[in-house]
Amino acid sequence: MSVASGAGSASPGAASRGSASPGAVAVVGTGVIGRSWIRVFVRAGFPTRVFDRDPEQLARAVAWARTSALDDVHLGLCAYAEAQAEERRITVCETLDEALDGATYVQESGPEAIATKQSIYRALDAAAVPEVVLGSSTSAHDMTEIARGLPGAGRCIVAHPVNPPHAIPLVEVLAGAETRPDVTATTLALLRRAGMAPVVLDRYAPGFVLNRLQAAVVREAVSLVGAGVASPEVVDIVMREGLGLRWALMGPFGTGHVNADGGVGSYYRMYGDAYRAIWQDLDPAPEFGDDVIDAIDEGASAMYGEDAVPALSAWRDRMVRRILQLKAADPAPRRAPGEAPAND
Ligand SMILES: NC(=O)c1ccc[n+]([C@@H]2O[C@H](COP(=O)([O-])OP(=O)(O)OC[C@H]3O[C@@H](n4cnc5c(N)ncnc54)[C@H](O)[C@@H]3O)[C@@H](O)[C@H]2O)c1
């Protein structure tokens, strides 16, 4: 079934990413992440075939994509005609086979349980023609495990987004043991064409890179509250008015690079002992029971208000995209490998 047929002409943003119309993609599983992937692809001009085992969830996802595009019109992020073109690129499918018909890439976004992922991948591998790349949004699983024993394991790959992918461009791309190198290259090219910022991980580690970094910071935030060093409010203020402002621009190593006139090497040599002393003092497994969770919950409600989640989420998505616009308008001064320094 199709709520709209055919691929509309590419939006100006999509046109700048490539002249020919992109091939169709399929989004399989349209919950929180899948619905946001729909917007990523249709916004970039991809005819997008969508399927969910739950037809009501599928209908909600398509309605969400429509509302989200209209919100962008109100924010001045896209023209009304573009929002309409986005909707026309969505094809709602009643079966997996229908979703895969003509798709060149699949963004699997079903439930995270490993057995469910393996079952969805068995179905995808059986139904999709061999050329189709099968990317997974999994947050934690190794593609080696998901695709183990599949005849088409070579075309299976992790493409882990950040919630919500239509606002945050990073995607962690990770091959399984059997993934073919050309599949990694195809996935990177497609994600870039969709306006995303993919990075390739060299090997599997539970949580990949983003969630490991996040877990390390959250572990310490929980520990600071639990140990009575600072309130939840103060921990959030320290991050949002301090560390976070720099990290959105440069990451931990870039930030270190400008913390000393001689760059990060000089900074780490100067302050290496201070870092080592703090590392020795960090609690590797802080208490994370109801007491500390209740204290954090109360602190968050006091700071942000009760029932604030929908409004805060919308504000976050809006502000993230404004930050991205600012960064695009004033990119970091740096040079590509082999390029002459800017002041030469
Ligand atoms: N939510 C996040 O913050 C986040 C961030 C990054 C990655 N992810 C990953 O994205 C994936 C989806 O997560 P989510 O939060 O969107 O989950 P969700 O529960 O919101 O959505 C999962 C969807 O899959 C559908 N589904 C179940 N079985 C199916 C099947 N056999 N075929 C097709 N659809 C099926 C469900 O009906 C549901 O709509 C997970 O692997 C998750 O780890 C989630």
The ligand as a Gaussian input file, in Angstrom:
#p B3LYP/6-31G(d) Opt

LIG

0 1
 N       15.857000       4.673000      21.219000
 C       17.133000       5.034000      21.178000
 O       17.582000       5.957000      21.883000
 C       18.080000       4.343000      20.206000
 C       19.248000       5.017000      19.786000
 C       20.078000       4.402000      18.827000
 C       19.765000       3.124000      18.344000
 N       18.644000       2.492000      18.805000
 C       18.352000       1.149000      18.279000
 O       17.345000       1.261000      17.286000
 C       16.556000       0.059000      17.280000
 C       15.100000       0.450000      17.468000
 O       14.958000       1.069000      18.727000
 P       13.642000       1.925000      19.101000
 O       13.980000       2.700000      20.309000
 O       13.167000       2.609000      17.879000
 O       12.616000       0.738000      19.491000
 P       11.030000       0.774000      19.433000
 O       10.579000      -0.281000      20.368000
 O       10.526000       2.172000      19.601000
 O       10.693000       0.319000      17.915000
 C       10.880000      -0.985000      17.463000
 C        9.859000      -1.238000      16.359000
 O       10.115000      -2.486000      15.733000
 C        8.850000      -3.068000      15.405000
 N        9.050000      -4.493000      15.171000
 C        9.102000      -5.509000      16.068000
 N        9.355000      -6.672000      15.437000
 C        9.408000      -6.400000      14.109000
 C        9.607000      -7.181000      12.953000
 N        9.809000      -8.494000      13.042000
 N        9.607000      -6.561000      11.758000
 C        9.418000      -5.236000      11.658000
 N        9.227000      -4.429000      12.738000
 C        9.224000      -5.011000      13.937000
 C        7.973000      -2.730000      16.578000
 O        6.583000      -2.839000      16.249000
 C        8.415000      -1.297000      16.859000
 O        7.635000      -0.370000      16.132000
 C       17.106000      -0.820000      18.388000
 O       18.039000      -1.739000      17.843000
 C       17.813000       0.168000      19.304000
 O       18.857000      -0.395000      20.066000
 C       17.776000       3.072000      19.709000

